[in-house]
Amino acid sequence: MIPKIAELLRGQFAPGAHSELRAQRSLTRRVTLLQGNLTRNARAESQGVSARVYQGGVYGFASQAELSGEAARRALKTATGNAKFLDGHARRGQGALPDISSGALATQEDFTDLPQKHYLDFLRPLDAYIAGKYPGLASRSLVAYADSMEKQLATSDGYTSHILAPRSYIYIFLNDKAQGGMPVEVFKTYGGSGTFDIQFKAPEDLYPEVDRLYEHLMKKREGVFAQAGKKTVILHGELAGMLAHEAVGHTVEADLVMGGSVAGPMLHEMVASPLVSMTDFAHSAFGQEAPLPVYVDDEGVLAEDAELIRNGRLTGYMVNRELGRHFSMRPQGNARAFGFNDEPLIRMRNTAVLPGRDKFEDMIASVEDGYYLISSNNGQADTTGEFMFGISLGYEIKNGRLGRAIFDTTISGIAFDMLKTVDRVSDRVSWSSSGFCGKKQPMPVGLGGPDLRCQVMIGGK
């Protein structure tokens, strides 16, 4: 656990200016097996301190790649000087940032940094199980991954906190060939918040998951190409969550709204079906802990849920302290920084569509000719809300029943147009938290939601 650097220097903040001091240590661990061979065995670590000072409408920022009180003093002094210099040239004349509640969050429990051997010893028997039970596979790949952020934060007027946020995952990739020799692949990620030893107790616990994944692969081997065109589809909750994050969430981040996102003129307007509500959850959702809980952000703001869409109507943006003042919206803990030398940006945390009342089985039964789309392997969206995602696993729906698997395809459209076609929302919720959001700097995020029945453009052969 890093020493209490930030709290000790809180009394040295410049009077009359908003100041933030952050000490941070970030760890990454990865082990990869390909066909049983160790192809990657990596450990990475970064640590340091940063300071940010707000004066007259501009921020001064500085960082030091060292965890010490002296490094923190240097960063704070440099950031204060940078703020004064920029204010002298920009002369924006903005007053102090609005007051927020202040307090302290208890330090979270420390965790064990496991040796690389622990990850390798877990993957070996899992790989042996796949190789022994399914010897005909073209290839197989397993990845054990863990990362963590430890952040100690003190601000001139916000929350003092010491947060530890580990997460751990196992990625399994299975590959084979369809008729005609075309390669087919399925993959699945398992895990979530917490250290690897807590997330994964024994390799045999994942054997049933491997069997289900293999079954999908065998069906995909005998799959068909999707028919191109606008189709009725049911999006699995994780895929619906990806669309919520990429194609909707980014358009309602206040800095991107200021940059001209499509959501700018839509505040308080209907942007989706009345069945659609969406929230960026802070640390709990639907009575449980969110996939990647955030309790305080890197501006010292206590994290709360940010409602984005209620019954189809756009109700708010995600803001930081500065843009919260601009839009007359209360900041709710969306300012997050990835590395110690990164400035906080407006970021999502755990973005999800809220569940409805429909049963998944009834939703499938309601479709005469369409597709059930489960997972994506890539995708992109922009601030116009236009999106395109690759679909790596899906099935036909014929006469209310699941049919043949489909080969990899794409879906595309305009997010708010697509959301207006939603006419059924399931009562179950699925989450995903293994990826990074790539807005200028990577950031761990959670995303998810219920199954959605909607209309979307799907690609063909």
C-alpha positions as CSV (number, residue, x, y, z in Angstrom):
1,M,0.0,0.0,0.0
2,I,1.4,3.4,-0.9
3,P,2.3,5.8,1.9
4,K,-0.1,8.6,2.9
5,I,1.5,11.3,0.8
6,A,-1.5,13.3,-0.4
7,E,-3.2,13.7,3.0
8,L,0.1,14.9,4.6
9,L,0.4,17.8,2.1
10,R,-3.2,18.9,2.2
11,G,-2.3,21.9,4.4
12,Q,0.1,23.2,1.8
13,F,-2.5,23.9,-0.9
14,A,-2.5,27.5,-2.2
15,P,-5.2,29.6,-0.6
16,G,-8.0,30.7,-3.0
17,A,-7.4,28.1,-5.6
18,H,-8.9,24.7,-6.1
19,S,-6.1,22.1,-5.7
20,E,-6.0,18.3,-6.2
21,L,-3.1,16.0,-5.2
22,R,-3.1,12.4,-6.2
23,A,-0.6,9.6,-5.4
24,Q,-1.1,6.5,-7.5
25,R,0.3,3.0,-8.1
26,S,-0.9,0.9,-11.1
27,L,-0.2,-2.8,-11.6
28,T,-0.7,-5.1,-14.6
29,R,-0.2,-8.9,-14.7
30,R,-0.6,-11.1,-17.8
31,V,0.1,-14.7,-18.7
32,T,-0.8,-16.2,-22.1
33,L,-0.9,-19.9,-23.2
34,L,-1.2,-20.7,-26.9
35,Q,-1.6,-24.4,-27.7
36,G,-0.2,-25.0,-24.2
37,N,2.9,-23.0,-24.8
38,L,3.7,-20.0,-22.7
39,T,3.9,-17.0,-25.1
40,R,3.6,-14.1,-22.7
41,N,4.6,-13.6,-19.1
42,A,4.5,-10.0,-18.2
43,R,4.4,-7.7,-15.1
44,A,4.2,-4.0,-15.4
45,E,4.0,-1.2,-12.8
46,S,3.8,2.5,-12.7
47,Q,3.7,4.9,-9.8
48,G,4.0,8.6,-9.1
49,V,2.2,11.7,-7.9
50,S,0.3,14.5,-9.7
51,A,-1.1,17.8,-8.8
52,R,-3.7,20.0,-10.5
53,V,-4.6,23.6,-9.6
54,Y,-7.6,25.6,-10.9
55,Q,-7.3,29.3,-11.2
56,G,-9.4,31.8,-13.1
57,G,-10.9,29.2,-15.5
58,V,-7.7,27.2,-16.3
59,Y,-5.9,24.2,-14.8
60,G,-2.2,23.9,-14.2
61,F,-1.1,20.3,-14.0
62,A,2.2,18.5,-13.1
63,S,3.4,15.0,-12.3
64,Q,6.4,13.3,-10.9
65,A,7.3,9.6,-11.4
66,E,8.1,9.1,-7.8
67,L,6.1,8.3,-4.7
68,S,7.4,10.6,-2.0
69,G,6.5,13.7,-0.1
70,E,9.2,15.7,-1.8
71,A,7.9,14.6,-5.3
72,A,4.4,15.6,-4.3
73,R,5.7,19.1,-3.1
74,R,7.4,19.6,-6.5
75,A,4.4,18.6,-8.4
76,L,2.1,20.9,-6.4
77,K,4.5,23.8,-6.7
78,T,4.9,23.3,-10.5
79,A,1.1,22.9,-11.0
80,T,0.5,26.1,-9.0
81,G,3.0,28.0,-11.2
82,N,1.5,26.5,-14.4
83,A,-2.0,27.7,-13.3
84,K,-0.8,31.2,-12.6
85,F,1.1,31.3,-16.0
86,L,-1.9,30.1,-18.0
87,D,-4.3,32.4,-16.1
88,G,-2.1,35.3,-16.9
89,H,-2.4,34.6,-20.6
90,A,-5.9,33.2,-21.0
91,R,-7.5,35.7,-18.7
92,R,-10.9,33.9,-18.7
93,G,-11.9,35.5,-15.5
94,Q,-13.9,32.5,-14.2
95,G,-14.6,32.5,-10.5
96,A,-13.9,29.7,-8.1
97,L,-15.5,26.3,-8.7
98,P,-18.8,25.8,-6.9
99,D,-18.5,24.3,-3.4
100,I,-19.1,20.5,-3.1
101,S,-19.6,18.4,0.0
102,S,-16.3,17.3,1.7
103,G,-15.3,14.4,3.9
104,A,-13.2,11.4,4.1
105,L,-13.6,7.8,2.8
106,A,-12.1,5.0,4.8
107,T,-9.1,3.3,3.2
108,Q,-10.1,0.1,1.4
109,E,-8.5,-3.2,2.3
110,D,-5.1,-4.0,0.9
111,F,-4.7,-7.0,-1.4
112,T,-2.0,-9.5,-2.2
113,D,0.1,-9.0,-5.4
114,L,0.2,-12.6,-6.6
115,P,3.3,-14.0,-8.2
116,Q,3.3,-14.9,-11.9
117,K,3.4,-18.6,-11.0
118,H,0.0,-18.4,-9.5
119,Y,-1.6,-17.4,-12.9
120,L,0.4,-20.0,-14.8
121,D,-0.5,-22.8,-12.3
122,F,-4.2,-21.9,-12.8
123,L,-4.1,-21.9,-16.6
124,R,-2.1,-25.2,-17.0
125,P,-4.8,-27.6,-15.9
126,L,-7.5,-25.5,-17.6
127,D,-5.6,-25.8,-20.9
128,A,-5.0,-29.5,-20.3
129,Y,-8.7,-30.0,-19.9
130,I,-9.5,-28.4,-23.2
131,A,-6.7,-30.2,-25.0
132,G,-7.7,-33.6,-23.6
133,K,-11.5,-33.3,-24.1
134,Y,-11.4,-31.5,-27.4
135,P,-8.3,-32.6,-29.3
136,G,-9.7,-31.7,-32.7
137,L,-9.6,-28.0,-32.2
138,A,-7.6,-26.0,-34.7
139,S,-6.2,-23.9,-31.9
140,R,-6.8,-22.7,-28.4
141,S,-5.6,-19.7,-26.4
142,L,-6.0,-18.8,-22.7
143,V,-5.1,-15.5,-21.0
144,A,-4.9,-14.8,-17.3
145,Y,-5.0,-11.0,-16.6
146,A,-5.1,-8.8,-13.6
147,D,-4.7,-5.1,-13.0
148,S,-5.2,-2.7,-10.2
149,M,-5.3,1.0,-9.4
150,E,-4.4,2.3,-6.0
151,K,-5.2,6.0,-5.6
152,Q,-4.7,8.3,-2.7
153,L,-6.5,11.7,-3.2
154,A,-6.7,14.9,-1.3
155,T,-8.3,18.1,-2.6
156,S,-8.7,21.5,-1.2
157,D,-12.5,21.1,-0.7
158,G,-13.5,17.6,-1.6
159,Y,-13.2,14.1,-0.3
160,T,-10.0,12.7,1.0
161,S,-9.8,9.0,-0.1
162,H,-7.5,6.0,-0.4
163,I,-9.0,3.6,-3.0
164,L,-7.8,0.2,-4.1
165,A,-9.5,-1.2,-7.2
166,P,-8.2,-4.6,-8.4
167,R,-9.9,-6.7,-11.2
168,S,-9.1,-10.1,-12.7
169,Y,-10.1,-12.0,-15.8
170,I,-9.6,-15.2,-17.8
171,Y,-10.0,-15.0,-21.5
172,I,-10.6,-18.3,-23.5
173,F,-10.4,-18.4,-27.3
174,L,-11.4,-21.6,-29.2
175,N,-10.7,-21.9,-33.0
176,D,-11.8,-24.4,-35.6
177,K,-12.7,-24.5,-39.3
178,A,-16.2,-24.5,-40.9
179,Q,-17.0,-26.4,-44.1
180,G,-14.9,-25.1,-46.9
181,G,-12.0,-24.3,-44.5
182,M,-13.2,-20.9,-43.3
183,P,-11.8,-20.3,-39.8
184,V,-14.3,-19.7,-37.0
185,E,-13.7,-18.5,-33.5
186,V,-15.5,-18.1,-30.2
187,F,-14.3,-16.5,-27.1
188,K,-15.5,-15.7,-23.6
189,T,-14.2,-13.6,-20.7
190,Y,-14.7,-14.6,-17.1
191,G,-14.1,-12.6,-13.9
192,G,-14.6,-9.1,-12.6
193,S,-13.7,-6.8,-9.7
194,G,-11.3,-8.3,-7.1
195,T,-8.0,-10.1,-7.1
196,F,-7.4,-13.2,-9.1
197,D,-7.3,-15.6,-6.1
198,I,-10.7,-14.3,-5.0
199,Q,-12.3,-14.4,-8.5
200,F,-11.0,-17.9,-9.4
201,K,-10.8,-20.6,-6.8
202,A,-10.1,-23.7,-8.9
203,P,-9.6,-24.4,-12.6
204,E,-12.4,-27.1,-12.6
205,D,-14.9,-24.4,-11.7
206,L,-14.5,-23.2,-15.3
207,Y,-14.9,-26.6,-17.0
208,P,-18.7,-26.2,-17.5
209,E,-18.0,-22.8,-19.1
210,V,-15.5,-24.3,-21.5
211,D,-18.0,-27.0,-22.5
212,R,-20.7,-24.3,-23.2
213,L,-18.2,-22.3,-25.2
214,Y,-17.2,-25.4,-27.2
215,E,-20.9,-26.1,-28.0
216,H,-21.2,-22.6,-29.5
217,L,-18.1,-23.3,-31.6
218,M,-19.5,-26.5,-33.0
219,K,-22.7,-24.8,-33.9
220,K,-20.8,-22.0,-35.5
221,R,-18.9,-24.5,-37.6
222,E,-22.2,-25.4,-39.2
223,G,-23.4,-21.9,-39.3
224,V,-24.8,-19.7,-42.1
225,F,-24.3,-16.2,-43.3
226,A,-26.8,-13.6,-42.0
227,Q,-29.1,-12.0,-44.6
228,A,-28.2,-8.4,-45.0
229,G,-30.7,-5.7,-44.3
230,K,-32.8,-4.1,-41.6
231,K,-33.9,-6.9,-39.3
232,T,-35.7,-7.6,-36.0
233,V,-33.0,-8.6,-33.5
234,I,-32.7,-9.4,-29.9
235,L,-29.5,-8.0,-28.4
236,H,-28.0,-9.8,-25.5
237,G,-27.5,-7.6,-22.4
238,E,-23.7,-7.3,-22.8
239,L,-24.1,-6.3,-26.4
240,A,-26.8,-3.8,-25.5
241,G,-24.4,-2.5,-22.9
242,M,-21.7,-2.0,-25.4
243,L,-24.0,0.0,-27.6
244,A,-25.2,2.0,-24.5
245,H,-21.6,2.8,-23.7
246,E,-20.1,3.5,-27.1
247,A,-22.9,4.9,-29.2
248,V,-24.9,6.7,-26.5
249,G,-22.7,7.2,-23.4
250,H,-20.0,9.1,-25.2
251,T,-22.5,11.5,-26.8
252,V,-23.7,12.6,-23.4
253,E,-20.2,13.2,-21.8
254,A,-20.3,17.0,-21.3
255,D,-16.9,17.6,-22.8
256,L,-18.0,15.9,-26.0
257,V,-21.3,17.8,-25.9
258,M,-19.2,21.0,-25.8
259,G,-17.4,19.6,-28.9
260,G,-20.6,19.2,-30.9
261,S,-22.0,15.8,-30.1
262,V,-25.4,14.9,-31.4
263,A,-26.8,14.9,-27.9
264,G,-26.2,18.6,-27.4
265,P,-29.6,19.9,-28.6
266,M,-31.5,16.8,-27.4
267,L,-31.5,17.5,-23.7
268,H,-35.1,16.9,-22.3
269,E,-36.1,15.5,-25.7
270,M,-37.3,11.9,-26.5
271,V,-34.2,10.0,-27.8
272,A,-35.4,6.4,-27.3
273,S,-38.5,4.3,-26.8
274,P,-40.4,5.0,-23.6
275,L,-39.3,1.5,-22.6
276,V,-35.6,2.6,-22.4
277,S,-34.0,4.1,-19.4
278,M,-30.2,4.4,-18.9
279,T,-28.0,5.2,-16.0
280,D,-24.3,5.4,-15.4
281,F,-24.0,3.7,-12.0
282,A,-21.4,4.6,-9.5
283,H,-20.8,1.7,-7.2
284,S,-24.0,-0.3,-6.9
285,A,-26.8,-1.3,-9.3
286,F,-30.0,-3.3,-9.0
287,G,-29.3,-4.1,-5.3
288,Q,-25.7,-5.4,-5.9
289,E,-22.2,-4.0,-6.2
290,A,-21.6,-2.7,-9.7
291,P,-19.0,-4.5,-11.8
292,L,-16.3,-1.9,-11.3
293,P,-17.4,0.3,-8.3
294,V,-16.3,3.9,-8.1
295,Y,-16.7,5.6,-4.7
296,V,-15.0,8.9,-5.3
297,D,-13.6,10.4,-8.5
298,D,-10.3,12.1,-9.1
299,E,-11.6,15.6,-8.5
300,G,-12.7,14.6,-5.0
301,V,-16.4,14.3,-5.8
302,L,-18.4,11.6,-4.0
303,A,-19.6,9.2,-6.7
304,E,-23.4,8.9,-7.3
305,D,-25.5,7.4,-10.0
306,A,-25.9,9.7,-13.1
307,E,-29.2,9.3,-14.8
308,L,-28.9,9.7,-18.5
309,I,-32.3,8.6,-20.0
310,R,-35.6,8.1,-18.3
311,N,-38.5,6.5,-20.1
312,G,-36.9,7.5,-23.4
313,R,-36.2,11.1,-22.5
314,L,-32.6,12.4,-22.3
315,T,-32.4,13.8,-18.7
316,G,-28.8,14.7,-18.2
317,Y,-25.1,14.7,-19.1
318,M,-22.1,13.3,-17.3
319,V,-20.1,16.3,-16.1
320,N,-17.0,17.2,-14.2
321,R,-16.8,20.1,-11.7
322,E,-16.1,22.7,-14.3
323,L,-18.7,21.7,-16.9
324,G,-21.2,20.9,-14.2
325,R,-21.1,24.7,-13.5
326,H,-21.5,25.4,-17.2
327,F,-24.5,23.2,-17.6
328,S,-26.0,23.9,-14.2
329,M,-25.7,20.2,-13.4
330,R,-24.4,18.6,-10.2
331,P,-21.1,16.7,-10.6
332,Q,-21.6,13.0,-9.7
333,G,-18.2,11.5,-9.8
334,N,-17.4,11.1,-13.5
335,A,-13.9,12.7,-13.6
336,R,-11.4,9.9,-13.8
337,A,-7.7,9.6,-14.6
338,F,-6.0,6.4,-15.8
339,G,-2.3,6.9,-14.9
340,F,-0.6,9.1,-12.2
341,N,0.5,11.4,-15.0
342,D,-3.0,11.7,-16.6
343,E,-5.4,14.5,-15.9
344,P,-9.0,13.5,-15.0
345,L,-11.4,13.4,-17.9
346,I,-15.2,12.9,-17.9
347,R,-15.6,9.1,-18.1
348,M,-18.3,6.5,-17.7
349,R,-18.2,4.0,-14.8
350,N,-20.9,1.3,-15.1
351,T,-23.3,2.3,-17.9
352,A,-26.4,0.2,-18.4
353,V,-30.0,0.2,-19.7
354,L,-32.4,-0.6,-16.9
355,P,-34.3,-3.9,-17.1
356,G,-37.9,-4.2,-18.1
357,R,-40.6,-6.8,-17.6
358,D,-40.3,-9.2,-20.5
359,K,-39.1,-12.7,-20.2
360,F,-36.3,-13.6,-22.5
361,E,-38.1,-16.8,-23.7
362,D,-41.2,-14.7,-24.6
363,M,-39.0,-12.3,-26.5
364,I,-37.5,-15.1,-28.6
365,A,-41.0,-16.5,-29.2
366,S,-42.2,-13.1,-30.4
367,V,-39.8,-13.0,-33.4
368,E,-40.8,-14.7,-36.6
369,D,-37.7,-14.0,-38.6
370,G,-34.7,-12.3,-37.1
371,Y,-31.5,-12.8,-35.1
372,Y,-30.3,-13.2,-31.5
373,L,-27.0,-11.4,-31.2
374,I,-24.9,-12.3,-28.3
375,S,-21.3,-10.9,-28.4
376,S,-19.1,-8.5,-30.3
377,N,-15.4,-8.7,-31.1
378,N,-14.9,-5.1,-32.1
379,G,-16.7,-1.9,-32.9
380,Q,-16.7,1.8,-33.2
381,A,-19.0,4.8,-32.7
382,D,-18.6,8.5,-33.0
383,T,-20.3,11.6,-31.5
384,T,-23.0,11.6,-34.2
385,G,-24.3,8.4,-32.5
386,E,-23.4,6.4,-35.6
387,F,-22.1,2.9,-34.8
388,M,-20.8,-0.3,-36.4
389,F,-20.0,-3.4,-34.4
390,G,-18.7,-6.8,-35.3
391,I,-20.8,-9.7,-34.2
392,S,-18.8,-12.7,-33.2
393,L,-21.7,-14.9,-31.9
394,G,-25.3,-15.0,-32.9
395,Y,-28.2,-17.3,-34.0
396,E,-31.1,-17.1,-36.3
397,I,-34.6,-16.8,-34.9
398,K,-37.2,-18.6,-37.0
399,N,-40.9,-18.9,-36.1
400,G,-40.2,-18.0,-32.5
401,R,-37.3,-20.5,-32.0
402,L,-33.5,-20.2,-32.0
403,G,-32.1,-21.7,-35.2
404,R,-28.7,-22.0,-36.8
405,A,-25.6,-20.1,-35.6
406,I,-24.4,-17.3,-37.9
407,F,-20.9,-16.5,-39.0
408,D,-19.2,-13.3,-38.0
409,T,-21.2,-10.3,-39.3
410,T,-21.7,-6.6,-38.4
411,I,-24.5,-4.3,-37.2
412,S,-24.7,-0.6,-37.9
413,G,-27.0,2.3,-37.4
414,I,-27.7,5.5,-35.5
415,A,-27.9,4.8,-31.8
416,F,-30.9,7.1,-30.9
417,D,-32.8,5.9,-34.0
418,M,-32.2,2.3,-33.0
419,L,-33.3,2.9,-29.4
420,K,-36.6,4.3,-30.7
421,T,-37.4,0.9,-32.2
422,V,-37.0,-0.9,-28.9
423,D,-40.3,-2.6,-28.2
424,R,-39.4,-5.2,-25.6
425,V,-36.9,-5.2,-22.7
426,S,-36.1,-8.3,-20.7
427,D,-36.1,-8.5,-16.9
428,R,-32.6,-10.0,-16.7
429,V,-29.3,-8.0,-16.6
430,S,-25.9,-9.1,-17.9
431,W,-22.6,-7.2,-17.2
432,S,-19.2,-7.0,-18.8
433,S,-16.2,-5.3,-17.3
434,S,-13.1,-6.7,-18.9
435,G,-12.3,-4.1,-21.4
436,F,-11.0,-0.5,-21.5
437,C,-12.7,2.6,-22.8
438,G,-10.2,4.4,-25.1
439,K,-11.2,8.1,-24.8
440,K,-7.7,9.8,-25.0
441,Q,-6.5,7.5,-22.2
442,P,-7.6,4.0,-21.4
443,M,-10.0,3.5,-18.5
444,P,-11.6,0.3,-17.0
445,V,-15.4,0.5,-17.3
446,G,-18.4,-1.7,-16.7
447,L,-21.3,-1.9,-19.1
448,G,-24.4,-4.0,-19.5
449,G,-28.2,-4.2,-19.3
450,P,-31.1,-6.4,-20.3
451,D,-31.9,-8.0,-23.7
452,L,-33.4,-5.6,-26.1
453,R,-35.7,-6.3,-29.1
454,C,-35.2,-3.7,-31.8
455,Q,-34.6,-3.0,-35.4
456,V,-31.0,-2.8,-36.7
457,M,-29.1,-3.0,-40.0
458,I,-27.2,-6.3,-40.2
459,G,-24.5,-7.2,-42.7
460,G,-24.5,-10.3,-44.9
461,K,-21.9,-12.3,-46.8
